[in-house]
Amino acid sequence: MPFTPAQIVTGSTYSLATYQKKEPIDQVNIQHVTLDWLIKNKEVSTFGNGSFKEPIFVNNGSNAQNYFGADQVTYNERDPAKWTDFGYANMHDGFWFDEDRLLAAGIHMSDDDNSVPTSTEKEALVNLLGQSFRGLKNGMQEALSYEYLRDGSQSAKAIPGLANIIKLSPATGVVGGIDAATNTYWQNNTNTSIVITNVITEMEQTWKDCMRYGGMLPNFIVCGQAFYENYVAQSVTAVQRHLAVQGKGGAALDPSVEAVNFHGIPLKWDPTFEALDALLSTTTQTKTCYFLNSNAIKLRPLKGEWMRNRKPEGLPDRYVTYFGLTSKYGLTANKRNALAVLTIA
């Protein structure tokens, strides 16, 4: 017997838990290294009145003065703290099935509430929905990985991503409600158009710039392929050699580089940089590197609204079943001068 619309919706949850076998081999999705790191260090938050505010210390307001004996001294008022103001965004992805698509997959629909699907129909539903939900999740992750790298100018409804919080021109624009042009403490570090033979030297300088105020060292370094390859080429003092003794007494040589570090932090290549270059028809992302700190920049999903499965009601003028996935999230910073962007020429 066929499925009822309610059983189809209920079956979607069952499919997510049981679909394992015969999974198609992925040909298109790449690893999203920056997104993985942001998610690993995310902090569930609330955005009261649509914004998230972080207190930041912006000055000492010092009134220090020398005095002797009964000299008169002065006191001043001071307000050393300020609040950031970051908003949040919404992301949606979804798919639908009409009755004929379901029928072609061996899944029949019925308006009879007492209808009981066969085991063959259940298996067909699990397979169809399992593949669709896999694509839904991957599609959402891909969209988020791009958005977190961009500056937010692609849409008024998008969040300002890394390219906005960690600008190539750090003294421009308002970030988190604070004007960077008039508040020098609110400027990220930048080192651009680095000559490829000076990559390590310039990275050392930028490292010092990041720790200059407050000693907040970068704990995550991510870059595009061109930057990564140039760093590897310059790391001549840290060549890794592998020798494997063969059964006949010979040796196998492996000249590949397994990993490279900078101040003990792994330098991570994120293929999303090149994918974004392809999307935007640019060549800038592959030459870019970010110095990040998980306490200075934070992904903030709204409580209960991260990767939320949605099951909208069907429309009265079409026989279609809908499934959706939504996320509400913000990207905030509390110390831009602990963050850096570097580019090679």
C-alpha positions in Angstrom: 0.0 0.0 0.0 1.2 3.6 -0.7 2.5 6.3 1.7 0.4 9.1 3.0 1.9 12.7 3.0 2.3 12.5 6.7 4.2 9.2 6.5 6.6 10.7 3.8 7.4 13.5 6.3 8.0 11.1 9.1 10.0 8.9 6.9 12.4 11.7 6.2 13.6 11.5 9.8 13.9 7.8 9.6 16.0 8.1 6.4 18.5 10.4 8.0 19.2 7.8 10.6 19.2 4.7 8.5 20.6 5.6 5.0 24.1 4.1 5.0 24.6 1.6 2.2 25.0 2.1 -1.5 26.0 5.7 -1.0 27.1 7.3 -4.3 30.8 8.2 -4.6 31.1 12.0 -4.2 32.6 13.7 -7.3 32.0 17.4 -6.6 32.4 18.3 -2.9 35.7 19.6 -1.5 37.0 20.0 2.1 36.0 23.3 3.7 38.9 23.8 6.1 38.0 27.3 7.3 34.4 26.4 7.8 35.4 23.2 9.8 37.5 25.3 12.1 34.8 27.9 12.7 32.2 25.2 13.4 34.7 23.5 15.8 35.1 26.7 17.8 31.5 28.0 17.4 29.6 29.4 20.4 25.8 29.2 20.5 24.5 32.7 21.2 21.5 34.9 21.3 21.1 38.0 19.2 18.9 40.3 21.3 17.1 42.9 19.1 18.9 41.3 16.1 22.5 42.0 17.1 25.3 40.6 19.2 27.3 43.0 21.3 30.8 42.2 22.7 32.4 44.5 25.2 35.9 45.6 24.2 38.6 47.6 26.1 39.6 50.5 23.9 41.7 52.9 26.0 43.1 53.4 29.5 42.0 57.0 29.7 45.2 57.7 31.7 45.4 60.8 33.9 48.9 59.9 35.4 50.9 62.9 36.6 53.9 63.7 38.7 53.4 65.4 42.0 55.5 66.4 45.1 54.4 67.2 48.6 51.1 69.1 48.7 50.9 69.7 44.9 47.4 69.6 43.6 46.5 66.6 41.5 43.6 66.1 39.1 41.1 63.4 38.4 39.2 62.6 35.2 36.3 60.7 34.0 37.0 57.7 31.9 35.0 55.2 29.8 37.5 52.6 28.6 35.0 50.1 27.3 32.9 50.0 24.1 30.5 47.6 22.5 30.6 45.9 19.1 27.4 45.5 17.1 27.2 42.5 14.8 24.1 41.2 13.1 23.1 37.7 12.0 22.0 36.2 8.7 19.7 33.4 7.5 20.6 30.7 5.0 18.0 28.4 3.4 18.3 25.4 1.1 15.6 22.9 0.2 14.2 20.4 -2.2 10.8 19.0 -3.2 9.3 15.9 -4.7 6.2 15.8 -6.8 4.0 12.6 -6.9 5.3 11.6 -10.3 8.9 11.8 -9.2 8.1 9.6 -6.2 6.1 7.2 -8.4 9.1 6.8 -10.7 11.1 5.8 -7.7 8.6 3.2 -6.7 6.9 5.3 -4.0 3.1 5.6 -4.2 1.1 8.3 -2.5 -2.3 8.0 -0.9 -4.8 10.1 1.0 -5.9 7.1 3.1 -4.7 7.7 6.7 -4.7 3.9 7.3 -2.4 3.2 4.4 0.7 1.0 5.2 3.6 1.1 2.8 5.4 -2.1 1.8 9.0 -2.9 2.8 10.0 -2.2 -0.8 8.4 1.2 -0.8 10.1 2.0 2.6 13.5 1.0 1.2 12.9 3.2 -1.9 12.0 6.2 0.3 15.1 5.7 2.4 17.3 5.6 -0.6 15.7 8.6 -2.3 15.6 10.8 0.8 19.0 9.7 2.0 20.7 10.9 -1.2 18.6 14.1 -1.2 19.4 15.0 2.4 23.1 14.4 1.8 23.0 16.8 -1.1 21.0 19.3 1.1 23.6 19.2 3.9 26.6 19.5 1.5 24.9 22.3 -0.4 24.3 24.3 2.8 27.9 23.7 3.9 29.3 24.9 0.6 27.2 28.0 0.6 28.3 28.8 4.2 32.0 28.2 3.4 31.8 30.8 0.6 29.9 33.3 2.7 32.4 33.1 5.6 35.2 34.0 3.3 33.5 36.9 1.5 33.0 40.5 2.6 29.2 40.5 2.6 28.8 42.8 -0.4 27.3 40.0 -2.5 24.0 40.5 -0.7 22.4 42.9 1.9 21.2 39.8 3.7 24.6 38.1 4.0 27.0 38.4 6.9 30.3 40.2 6.6 32.8 37.4 6.4 36.5 37.2 6.9 37.2 39.6 4.0 35.3 42.3 5.8 36.4 41.6 9.4 40.1 41.1 8.3 40.3 43.7 5.5 43.1 44.2 3.0 42.5 47.9 3.7 42.0 47.7 7.5 41.5 51.4 8.1 38.3 51.6 6.0 34.7 51.0 6.7 32.6 50.2 9.8 33.0 46.8 11.2 30.8 45.6 14.1 29.5 49.1 14.5 32.9 50.7 15.0 34.5 53.0 12.5 38.0 51.6 11.8 39.1 54.9 10.2 38.8 56.9 13.4 39.6 54.1 15.9 43.1 52.7 15.1 42.8 50.0 17.8 40.0 48.5 15.6 42.3 47.7 12.6 43.5 44.3 11.6 47.0 43.6 10.5 47.8 43.3 6.8 50.8 42.4 4.8 50.1 42.4 1.0 51.9 41.8 -2.3 54.7 39.9 -0.5 57.6 39.0 -2.8 57.6 35.2 -2.9 61.3 35.0 -1.7 60.4 36.9 1.4 57.3 34.9 2.5 58.8 33.6 5.8 60.4 36.9 6.8 57.1 38.8 6.2 55.1 36.2 8.1 57.4 36.6 11.0 56.7 40.4 11.0 53.0 39.9 10.8 53.1 37.3 13.6 54.7 39.9 15.9 52.1 42.5 14.8 49.3 40.1 15.9 50.8 39.6 19.4 51.8 43.2 20.0 48.6 44.1 21.8 47.5 41.7 24.5 49.8 38.9 23.3 47.0 37.0 21.6 48.9 34.6 19.3 47.3 33.2 16.2 46.2 29.6 16.7 45.0 28.8 13.2 46.7 29.6 9.9 44.8 29.0 6.7 45.6 29.8 3.1 45.1 29.2 -0.6 47.1 26.9 -2.7 49.5 29.4 -4.3 50.4 30.8 -0.8 50.9 27.3 0.6 53.1 26.2 -2.3 55.3 29.3 -1.9 55.7 28.8 1.8 56.7 25.1 1.3 59.2 26.2 -1.4 60.8 28.7 1.1 60.9 26.3 4.0 64.3 24.9 2.9 65.4 24.5 6.5 62.6 22.1 7.3 62.8 19.5 4.5 61.2 16.3 5.4 62.8 13.0 4.1 61.3 9.6 4.2 63.3 6.4 3.7 61.6 3.0 3.4 63.8 -0.1 3.4 62.6 -2.6 0.8 62.6 -6.4 1.0 65.4 -6.7 -1.5 67.7 -4.4 0.4 66.9 -1.2 -1.5 65.3 2.0 -0.3 62.2 3.9 -1.5 62.4 7.7 -1.5 59.4 9.9 -0.8 60.2 13.6 -1.5 56.7 14.8 -0.7 55.9 17.2 2.1 53.5 15.8 4.6 52.9 19.0 6.6 54.4 22.4 7.3 54.2 24.5 10.4 54.8 28.1 11.4 55.6 28.8 15.1 54.2 25.3 15.8 50.9 26.1 14.1 50.1 23.9 11.0 49.7 25.9 7.8 46.4 24.6 6.4 45.5 24.7 2.7 41.7 25.3 2.2 40.6 24.3 -1.4 37.6 26.6 -0.8 39.9 29.5 -1.6 40.4 28.3 -5.2 36.7 27.3 -5.5 35.7 30.9 -4.5 38.2 32.2 -7.1 36.5 30.1 -9.7 33.1 31.3 -8.6 34.1 35.0 -8.7 36.5 34.7 -11.7 39.4 36.1 -9.6 42.9 34.9 -8.7 43.2 36.6 -5.3 42.0 33.9 -2.9 44.6 31.4 -3.8 47.3 33.9 -2.9 45.8 34.8 0.5 46.6 33.6 4.0 44.8 34.4 7.3 46.2 34.4 10.8 43.3 33.7 13.1 42.6 33.3 16.8 39.6 31.4 18.1 39.1 33.8 20.9 39.3 36.9 18.7 36.8 35.8 16.0 33.8 33.5 16.5 31.1 31.8 14.6 27.9 32.3 16.6 24.9 30.2 15.6 21.6 31.3 17.1 20.4 28.9 19.8 18.2 26.1 18.3 18.6 27.6 14.8 21.8 25.9 13.4 21.3 23.4 10.5 17.6 23.1 11.4 15.5 20.6 9.4 12.3 22.1 8.1 9.2 20.4 6.8 6.9 23.1 5.3 3.3 22.4 4.7 2.3 21.5 1.1 0.6 24.1 -1.1 -3.0 23.6 -2.0 -2.5 24.2 -5.7 0.2 21.6 -6.3 0.9 18.0 -5.2 4.4 18.5 -3.9 6.2 17.5 -0.7 8.8 20.0 0.6 11.9 19.6 2.7 14.2 22.4 3.9 17.3 23.2 5.9 17.9 26.6 7.5 20.6 28.2 9.6 20.8 31.5 11.6 24.3 32.6 12.4 26.6 35.5 12.9 30.4 36.1 12.7 31.8 38.4 15.3 35.2 39.7 16.4 36.4 41.3 19.6 40.1 42.0 18.8 40.8 42.8 15.1 44.4 43.8 15.8 45.1 40.1 16.8 44.0 39.0 13.3 45.9 39.3 10.0 45.6 38.8 6.3 48.6 38.3 4.0 48.9 38.0 0.3 51.7 37.2 -2.1 52.4 39.1 -5.3 
